[in-house]
Amino acid sequence: MVPLIVAPCTVDLLFTAQHPHLRGALRLDVSSRGLPPFPRRLIDTPAACTAVGERLLRLLSGVAVDAALVGGRHPEVPKPEENQRLRIMPTGHNFEQFLHPQLQHFYGLDPDSEEYAPAVKALAQDFVVWVRVHPEYDRPMGLTAENHFGVTWVYIQCKPPPKVRFSSLEPFEEDGFDPTPR
């Protein structure tokens, strides 16, 4: 999978759109792959470009699972379409409104900040370019971009997590699962 790496200007906008008390505390440059090389700096922009993209993909993956499991039965989780897709971008410039509270939480954004709207727009634009540029087999989560009368809509495939038997941590298969320990 090709990682989503956002532009440095997107990182700068997200950093300035954070709640002031979270800047430098809720770090944008920490990812599952590592810590910034200079932790005493408030932000390491090159490390943050990768970490911000990774967080966005994790957020969207969680949204897809939530929508598959409880979509429509919880006010904050929309129901996927009949083909189990959920639109996450109504334009190539912004995310669906139901994602904004989660974006605020994941990145520590202040929705009252002047930089909030430009930061989210920049993140959305980086994301839609990534979705368009990379072939579908190279994208996780069944992300697709469709052109509707000159406007790009982005969808995510909603699949529940696989059922797992916790005694063995193996996938549960209803046809012929052998419950004996290995």
C-alpha atoms as an extended CHARMM CRD file, in Angstrom:
* protein
*
       182  EXT
         1         1  MET       CA              0.0000000000        0.0000000000        0.0000000000  PROA      1               0.0000000000
         2         2  VAL       CA              1.2410000000        3.4630000000       -0.8760000000  PROA      2               0.0000000000
         3         3  PRO       CA              1.1110000000        5.6260000000        2.2730000000  PROA      3               0.0000000000
         4         4  LEU       CA             -0.8840000000        8.8300000000        2.3300000000  PROA      4               0.0000000000
         5         5  ILE       CA              1.6670000000       11.5920000000        2.7820000000  PROA      5               0.0000000000
         6         6  VAL       CA              0.1230000000       15.0370000000        3.1470000000  PROA      6               0.0000000000
         7         7  ALA       CA              1.7450000000       18.2770000000        2.0570000000  PROA      7               0.0000000000
         8         8  PRO       CA              3.8790000000       20.2420000000        4.5510000000  PROA      8               0.0000000000
         9         9  CYS       CA              1.5100000000       23.2220000000        4.2070000000  PROA      9               0.0000000000
        10        10  THR       CA             -1.3580000000       20.9330000000        5.3220000000  PROA      10              0.0000000000
        11        11  VAL       CA              0.6210000000       19.9850000000        8.4240000000  PROA      11              0.0000000000
        12        12  ASP       CA              1.2860000000       23.6660000000        9.1620000000  PROA      12              0.0000000000
        13        13  LEU       CA             -2.4240000000       24.4870000000        8.8310000000  PROA      13              0.0000000000
        14        14  LEU       CA             -3.4390000000       21.5800000000       11.0700000000  PROA      14              0.0000000000
        15        15  PHE       CA             -0.8450000000       22.6000000000       13.6510000000  PROA      15              0.0000000000
        16        16  THR       CA             -2.0960000000       26.1920000000       13.7790000000  PROA      16              0.0000000000
        17        17  ALA       CA             -5.7320000000       24.9650000000       13.8690000000  PROA      17              0.0000000000
        18        18  GLN       CA             -5.0810000000       22.8680000000       16.9830000000  PROA      18              0.0000000000
        19        19  HSD       CA             -6.3920000000       24.0250000000       20.3320000000  PROA      19              0.0000000000
        20        20  PRO       CA             -3.5550000000       26.1710000000       21.7400000000  PROA      20              0.0000000000
        21        21  HSD       CA             -3.1800000000       23.9830000000       24.8350000000  PROA      21              0.0000000000
        22        22  LEU       CA             -2.7810000000       20.8920000000       22.6250000000  PROA      22              0.0000000000
        23        23  ARG       CA             -0.0620000000       22.2250000000       20.3120000000  PROA      23              0.0000000000
        24        24  GLY       CA              3.0500000000       20.2430000000       21.0220000000  PROA      24              0.0000000000
        25        25  ALA       CA              1.1630000000       17.9510000000       23.4450000000  PROA      25              0.0000000000
        26        26  LEU       CA             -1.0860000000       16.1260000000       20.9540000000  PROA      26              0.0000000000
        27        27  ARG       CA              1.6990000000       15.6680000000       18.4780000000  PROA      27              0.0000000000
        28        28  LEU       CA              0.9540000000       15.4870000000       14.7850000000  PROA      28              0.0000000000
        29        29  ASP       CA              4.3490000000       13.9150000000       14.0720000000  PROA      29              0.0000000000
        30        30  VAL       CA              3.9530000000       10.6470000000       16.0010000000  PROA      30              0.0000000000
        31        31  SER       CA              2.9610000000        7.6180000000       13.9680000000  PROA      31              0.0000000000
        32        32  SER       CA              2.8120000000        3.8860000000       14.5010000000  PROA      32              0.0000000000
        33        33  ARG       CA              6.1420000000        3.6870000000       12.6850000000  PROA      33              0.0000000000
        34        34  GLY       CA              8.0790000000        5.9850000000       14.9350000000  PROA      34              0.0000000000
        35        35  LEU       CA              8.6800000000        9.1140000000       16.9060000000  PROA      35              0.0000000000
        36        36  PRO       CA             10.0040000000       12.4090000000       15.5300000000  PROA      36              0.0000000000
        37        37  PRO       CA             13.8130000000       12.6140000000       15.4190000000  PROA      37              0.0000000000
        38        38  PHE       CA             13.8230000000       15.8800000000       17.3940000000  PROA      38              0.0000000000
        39        39  PRO       CA             11.2000000000       15.5200000000       20.1460000000  PROA      39              0.0000000000
        40        40  ARG       CA             12.0660000000       18.8640000000       21.7640000000  PROA      40              0.0000000000
        41        41  ARG       CA             10.6960000000       20.7210000000       18.7390000000  PROA      41              0.0000000000
        42        42  LEU       CA              6.9660000000       21.4470000000       18.7780000000  PROA      42              0.0000000000
        43        43  ILE       CA              6.5920000000       19.6410000000       15.4540000000  PROA      43              0.0000000000
        44        44  ASP       CA              8.7710000000       17.8120000000       12.9710000000  PROA      44              0.0000000000
        45        45  THR       CA              7.0530000000       18.5710000000        9.6680000000  PROA      45              0.0000000000
        46        46  PRO       CA              8.5200000000       15.7240000000        7.5480000000  PROA      46              0.0000000000
        47        47  ALA       CA              7.5120000000       13.1330000000       10.1750000000  PROA      47              0.0000000000
        48        48  ALA       CA              4.0910000000       14.7750000000       10.5380000000  PROA      48              0.0000000000
        49        49  CYS       CA              3.3810000000       14.5260000000        6.7900000000  PROA      49              0.0000000000
        50        50  THR       CA              3.3390000000       10.7370000000        7.1090000000  PROA      50              0.0000000000
        51        51  ALA       CA              1.7570000000       10.5650000000       10.5770000000  PROA      51              0.0000000000
        52        52  VAL       CA             -1.1830000000       12.8220000000        9.6420000000  PROA      52              0.0000000000
        53        53  GLY       CA             -1.9620000000       10.6510000000        6.6040000000  PROA      53              0.0000000000
        54        54  GLU       CA             -1.7200000000        7.4700000000        8.6620000000  PROA      54              0.0000000000
        55        55  ARG       CA             -4.1370000000        8.8560000000       11.2650000000  PROA      55              0.0000000000
        56        56  LEU       CA             -6.6370000000        9.8440000000        8.6050000000  PROA      56              0.0000000000
        57        57  LEU       CA             -6.6360000000        6.3410000000        7.1290000000  PROA      57              0.0000000000
        58        58  ARG       CA             -7.1030000000        4.8300000000       10.6050000000  PROA      58              0.0000000000
        59        59  LEU       CA             -9.9810000000        7.2070000000       11.3160000000  PROA      59              0.0000000000
        60        60  LEU       CA            -11.6900000000        6.2820000000        8.0400000000  PROA      60              0.0000000000
        61        61  SER       CA            -11.1360000000        2.5780000000        8.6400000000  PROA      61              0.0000000000
        62        62  GLY       CA            -12.8500000000        2.8920000000       12.0200000000  PROA      62              0.0000000000
        63        63  VAL       CA            -15.7240000000        4.8520000000       10.4800000000  PROA      63              0.0000000000
        64        64  ALA       CA            -16.2320000000        2.0900000000        7.8990000000  PROA      64              0.0000000000
        65        65  VAL       CA            -16.4040000000       -0.5950000000       10.5930000000  PROA      65              0.0000000000
        66        66  ASP       CA            -18.7420000000        1.5180000000       12.7470000000  PROA      66              0.0000000000
        67        67  ALA       CA            -21.0340000000        2.1260000000        9.7760000000  PROA      67              0.0000000000
        68        68  ALA       CA            -21.1080000000       -1.5840000000        8.9500000000  PROA      68              0.0000000000
        69        69  LEU       CA            -21.9350000000       -2.5600000000       12.5300000000  PROA      69              0.0000000000
        70        70  VAL       CA            -24.2750000000        0.1920000000       13.7910000000  PROA      70              0.0000000000
        71        71  GLY       CA            -24.8280000000        2.5250000000       10.8340000000  PROA      71              0.0000000000
        72        72  GLY       CA            -28.1700000000        4.2690000000       11.0510000000  PROA      72              0.0000000000
        73        73  ARG       CA            -28.9120000000        3.0100000000       14.5680000000  PROA      73              0.0000000000
        74        74  HSD       CA            -26.6630000000        5.5900000000       16.2180000000  PROA      74              0.0000000000
        75        75  PRO       CA            -27.1310000000        9.3120000000       15.5250000000  PROA      75              0.0000000000
        76        76  GLU       CA            -23.4300000000        9.9240000000       14.8250000000  PROA      76              0.0000000000
        77        77  VAL       CA            -22.9380000000        6.9120000000       12.5550000000  PROA      77              0.0000000000
        78        78  PRO       CA            -24.6020000000        7.0990000000        9.1460000000  PROA      78              0.0000000000
        79        79  LYS       CA            -26.0310000000        4.0560000000        7.4330000000  PROA      79              0.0000000000
        80        80  PRO       CA            -24.1180000000        2.8350000000        4.3880000000  PROA      80              0.0000000000
        81        81  GLU       CA            -25.8210000000        2.6130000000        1.0120000000  PROA      81              0.0000000000
        82        82  GLU       CA            -27.3360000000       -0.7040000000       -0.1040000000  PROA      82              0.0000000000
        83        83  ASN       CA            -24.0240000000       -1.7020000000       -1.7100000000  PROA      83              0.0000000000
        84        84  GLN       CA            -22.3000000000       -1.1880000000        1.6740000000  PROA      84              0.0000000000
        85        85  ARG       CA            -20.5280000000        2.0020000000        0.6150000000  PROA      85              0.0000000000
        86        86  LEU       CA            -20.4410000000        5.1870000000        2.6380000000  PROA      86              0.0000000000
        87        87  ARG       CA            -19.7860000000        8.5750000000        1.0720000000  PROA      87              0.0000000000
        88        88  ILE       CA            -17.0510000000       10.3280000000        3.0190000000  PROA      88              0.0000000000
        89        89  MET       CA            -16.4960000000       13.2960000000        0.6890000000  PROA      89              0.0000000000
        90        90  PRO       CA            -19.3370000000       15.1730000000       -1.0240000000  PROA      90              0.0000000000
        91        91  THR       CA            -16.7950000000       17.2810000000       -2.9200000000  PROA      91              0.0000000000
        92        92  GLY       CA            -13.0860000000       17.0930000000       -3.5780000000  PROA      92              0.0000000000
        93        93  HSD       CA            -12.6470000000       19.8980000000       -1.0610000000  PROA      93              0.0000000000
        94        94  ASN       CA            -14.2760000000       18.7130000000        2.1480000000  PROA      94              0.0000000000
        95        95  PHE       CA            -15.2830000000       15.7280000000        4.2250000000  PROA      95              0.0000000000
        96        96  GLU       CA            -18.8680000000       14.8170000000        5.1050000000  PROA      96              0.0000000000
        97        97  GLN       CA            -20.0950000000       16.6880000000        8.1890000000  PROA      97              0.0000000000
        98        98  PHE       CA            -20.3100000000       13.5440000000       10.3230000000  PROA      98              0.0000000000
        99        99  LEU       CA            -16.4960000000       13.2340000000       10.0660000000  PROA      99              0.0000000000
       100       100  HSD       CA            -15.7020000000       16.7030000000       11.4140000000  PROA      100             0.0000000000
       101       101  PRO       CA            -16.0600000000       15.8640000000       15.1420000000  PROA      101             0.0000000000
       102       102  GLN       CA            -13.7490000000       12.9010000000       14.6510000000  PROA      102             0.0000000000
       103       103  LEU       CA            -11.2080000000       14.9760000000       12.7340000000  PROA      103             0.0000000000
       104       104  GLN       CA            -11.2990000000       17.4900000000       15.5830000000  PROA      104             0.0000000000
       105       105  HSD       CA            -10.6740000000       14.7120000000       18.0910000000  PROA      105             0.0000000000
       106       106  PHE       CA             -7.9250000000       12.8950000000       16.1410000000  PROA      106             0.0000000000
       107       107  TYR       CA             -5.9300000000       16.0240000000       15.4120000000  PROA      107             0.0000000000
       108       108  GLY       CA             -6.9270000000       18.2040000000       18.3850000000  PROA      108             0.0000000000
       109       109  LEU       CA             -8.4680000000       20.8240000000       16.1150000000  PROA      109             0.0000000000
       110       110  ASP       CA            -10.3240000000       23.8700000000       17.3760000000  PROA      110             0.0000000000
       111       111  PRO       CA            -13.4390000000       24.3170000000       15.1970000000  PROA      111             0.0000000000
       112       112  ASP       CA            -13.5970000000       27.9980000000       16.2380000000  PROA      112             0.0000000000
       113       113  SER       CA            -10.0830000000       28.6500000000       14.9560000000  PROA      113             0.0000000000
       114       114  GLU       CA             -9.6910000000       30.7700000000       11.8040000000  PROA      114             0.0000000000
       115       115  GLU       CA             -7.3910000000       28.0900000000       10.4380000000  PROA      115             0.0000000000
       116       116  TYR       CA             -9.8450000000       25.2180000000       10.9960000000  PROA      116             0.0000000000
       117       117  ALA       CA            -11.7070000000       25.3680000000        7.6750000000  PROA      117             0.0000000000
       118       118  PRO       CA             -8.5540000000       25.8620000000        5.5470000000  PROA      118             0.0000000000
       119       119  ALA       CA             -6.7950000000       23.0470000000        7.4350000000  PROA      119             0.0000000000
       120       120  VAL       CA             -9.6150000000       20.5450000000        6.8910000000  PROA      120             0.0000000000
       121       121  LYS       CA             -9.9180000000       21.6280000000        3.2590000000  PROA      121             0.0000000000
       122       122  ALA       CA             -6.1760000000       21.1110000000        2.6880000000  PROA      122             0.0000000000
       123       123  LEU       CA             -6.3600000000       17.6550000000        4.3220000000  PROA      123             0.0000000000
       124       124  ALA       CA             -9.3560000000       16.7640000000        2.1420000000  PROA      124             0.0000000000
       125       125  GLN       CA             -7.5810000000       17.9030000000       -1.0040000000  PROA      125             0.0000000000
       126       126  ASP       CA             -4.4440000000       15.8910000000       -0.1790000000  PROA      126             0.0000000000
       127       127  PHE       CA             -6.6260000000       12.8630000000        0.4880000000  PROA      127             0.0000000000
       128       128  VAL       CA             -8.6860000000       13.1030000000       -2.7180000000  PROA      128             0.0000000000
       129       129  VAL       CA             -5.5100000000       13.5030000000       -4.8110000000  PROA      129             0.0000000000
       130       130  TRP       CA             -4.0930000000       10.3720000000       -3.1550000000  PROA      130             0.0000000000
       131       131  VAL       CA             -7.3010000000        8.4390000000       -3.8640000000  PROA      131             0.0000000000
       132       132  ARG       CA             -7.3420000000        9.5500000000       -7.5120000000  PROA      132             0.0000000000
       133       133  VAL       CA             -3.6480000000        8.9470000000       -8.2230000000  PROA      133             0.0000000000
       134       134  HSD       CA             -3.2190000000        5.4410000000       -6.8540000000  PROA      134             0.0000000000
       135       135  PRO       CA             -4.8510000000        2.4290000000       -8.5150000000  PROA      135             0.0000000000
       136       136  GLU       CA             -7.6870000000        0.8140000000       -6.5830000000  PROA      136             0.0000000000
       137       137  TYR       CA             -5.7010000000       -2.3390000000       -5.7680000000  PROA      137             0.0000000000
       138       138  ASP       CA             -3.1410000000       -0.1480000000       -4.0380000000  PROA      138             0.0000000000
       139       139  ARG       CA             -5.6430000000        1.5640000000       -1.7180000000  PROA      139             0.0000000000
       140       140  PRO       CA             -6.9120000000        0.1070000000        1.5250000000  PROA      140             0.0000000000
       141       141  MET       CA            -10.5290000000       -0.1120000000        2.5800000000  PROA      141             0.0000000000
       142       142  GLY       CA            -12.1270000000       -0.0620000000       -0.8640000000  PROA      142             0.0000000000
       143       143  LEU       CA            -11.8050000000        3.6880000000       -1.3460000000  PROA      143             0.0000000000
       144       144  THR       CA            -13.2250000000        4.9060000000       -4.6350000000  PROA      144             0.0000000000
       145       145  ALA       CA            -13.5220000000        8.3230000000       -6.2380000000  PROA      145             0.0000000000
       146       146  GLU       CA            -16.3900000000        8.9700000000       -8.6330000000  PROA      146             0.0000000000
       147       147  ASN       CA            -17.0710000000       11.9680000000      -10.8010000000  PROA      147             0.0000000000
       148       148  HSD       CA            -20.6570000000       13.2540000000      -10.5040000000  PROA      148             0.0000000000
       149       149  PHE       CA            -21.2730000000       16.1640000000      -12.8750000000  PROA      149             0.0000000000
       150       150  GLY       CA            -17.7630000000       17.5170000000      -12.3920000000  PROA      150             0.0000000000
       151       151  VAL       CA            -17.7000000000       16.9770000000       -8.6210000000  PROA      151             0.0000000000
       152       152  THR       CA            -15.6210000000       14.2200000000       -7.0530000000  PROA      152             0.0000000000
       153       153  TRP       CA            -17.3440000000       12.0530000000       -4.4550000000  PROA      153             0.0000000000
       154       154  VAL       CA            -15.2390000000        9.6510000000       -2.3890000000  PROA      154             0.0000000000
       155       155  TYR       CA            -16.6930000000        6.4650000000       -0.9230000000  PROA      155             0.0000000000
       156       156  ILE       CA            -15.3990000000        3.8570000000        1.4980000000  PROA      156             0.0000000000
       157       157  GLN       CA            -16.4450000000        0.2150000000        1.5790000000  PROA      157             0.0000000000
       158       158  CYS       CA            -18.0670000000       -0.7150000000        4.9020000000  PROA      158             0.0000000000
       159       159  LYS       CA            -17.1920000000       -4.1750000000        6.1570000000  PROA      159             0.0000000000
       160       160  PRO       CA            -17.5410000000       -5.4590000000        9.7020000000  PROA      160             0.0000000000
       161       161  PRO       CA            -14.4150000000       -6.9230000000       11.2600000000  PROA      161             0.0000000000
       162       162  PRO       CA            -14.0230000000      -10.6820000000       10.8500000000  PROA      162             0.0000000000
       163       163  LYS       CA            -15.5500000000      -12.8470000000       13.5510000000  PROA      163             0.0000000000
       164       164  VAL       CA            -12.8110000000      -14.3110000000       15.7430000000  PROA      164             0.0000000000
       165       165  ARG       CA            -12.8520000000      -17.1000000000       18.2830000000  PROA      165             0.0000000000
       166       166  PHE       CA            -10.9700000000      -15.5980000000       21.1790000000  PROA      166             0.0000000000
       167       167  SER       CA             -9.9200000000      -18.9820000000       22.5160000000  PROA      167             0.0000000000
       168       168  SER       CA             -7.6690000000      -19.4940000000       19.5120000000  PROA      168             0.0000000000
       169       169  LEU       CA             -7.6380000000      -16.0200000000       17.9170000000  PROA      169             0.0000000000
       170       170  GLU       CA             -8.3900000000      -17.6120000000       14.5810000000  PROA      170             0.0000000000
       171       171  PRO       CA            -11.0440000000      -16.4340000000       12.1670000000  PROA      171             0.0000000000
       172       172  PHE       CA            -14.4150000000      -17.9980000000       12.7700000000  PROA      172             0.0000000000
       173       173  GLU       CA            -15.7210000000      -20.0000000000        9.8560000000  PROA      173             0.0000000000
       174       174  GLU       CA            -19.2300000000      -21.3140000000       10.0900000000  PROA      174             0.0000000000
       175       175  ASP       CA            -18.5390000000      -24.2210000000        7.7840000000  PROA      175             0.0000000000
       176       176  GLY       CA            -16.2850000000      -26.7890000000        9.3630000000  PROA      176             0.0000000000
       177       177  PHE       CA            -14.4370000000      -24.9300000000       12.1110000000  PROA      177             0.0000000000
       178       178  ASP       CA            -12.5680000000      -27.3630000000       14.3270000000  PROA      178             0.0000000000
       179       179  PRO       CA            -12.7470000000      -26.0980000000       17.9460000000  PROA      179             0.0000000000
       180       180  THR       CA             -9.9820000000      -28.3940000000       19.2350000000  PROA      180             0.0000000000
       181       181  PRO       CA             -6.8230000000      -26.5350000000       20.3680000000  PROA      181             0.0000000000
       182       182  ARG       CA             -3.8090000000      -26.7880000000       18.1160000000  PROA      182             0.0000000000
